[in-house]
Structure formats: C-alpha cells, structure tokens
Amino acid sequence: MTQPPPEQPGYQPYTPYSPPLQTPDHPQAVTVMVLGILSLVTCQLLGPFAWVMGSRTLKEIDGSAGRWGGRSQAQVGYILGIVSTCLVGLAVAGFIIFLAIVIAAAA
C-alpha cells in the first residue's frame, strides 16, 4: 500500500475523483449561435446581427481570462453570420446586375 504524497502549504490535497472545474458559458454565446444558424437557414437579414454580436461576445470571452466559456458556440454563430451576410451581399449584387441587364435590353 502506498502513502499519499505529503500536503504542501497553500495547496489543496489532490482528490482523483473530484469533478472537473467548469466555467460558465457567456450569456450570449448560445444566442449568437442560434442567430447564426437562423441567418443561414431562414432569414439572411439576421446575419449582420450574428456577426456583430459574435464579434463582441468573442472579445468579451477572450478578455475574461478564463472566467467565461462558450467560445466555440460564439465562434460558430460569428462565422455563420459572416457567411450569411456575404450571401446577402451576393444576392443584392446579382439583383442589381439583373436589373441593369433588363433596363439595358428594354432601351
């Protein structure tokens, strides 16, 4: 039978079956992810909101020194917001080009 290591001053004794410490998720991490998914699937006008909120949430998580979790959820929403915003931009540009062609053909 082995003896446990001696306790060191200032440290808590190690217990191998203690639950891991979990940091709470940022309050807006799930919101940003849901906005990003909805912006890609249903309403592309939500894309800029997911992009801006995701950027702000990621900055707050990175600046919290480990106090907030949920970075992956916020990052997914942020990236989906960027993709959705780009798709809206391409759709608007395509519509403008289509109108220019129709107007040029009618003249």
LINJOZI-V143408 format. One line per field, one symbol per residue. burial: I if it has 24 or more other C-alpha atoms within 12 Angstrom, else O. A space follows every 10 residues. Layout:
burial = ???
This chain:
burial = OOOOOOOOOO OOOOOOOOOO OOOOOIOIII IIIIIIIIII OOOIIIIIII IIIIIOIIOI IOOOOOOIII IOIIIIIIII IIIIIOOOOO OOOOOOOOOO OOOOOOO
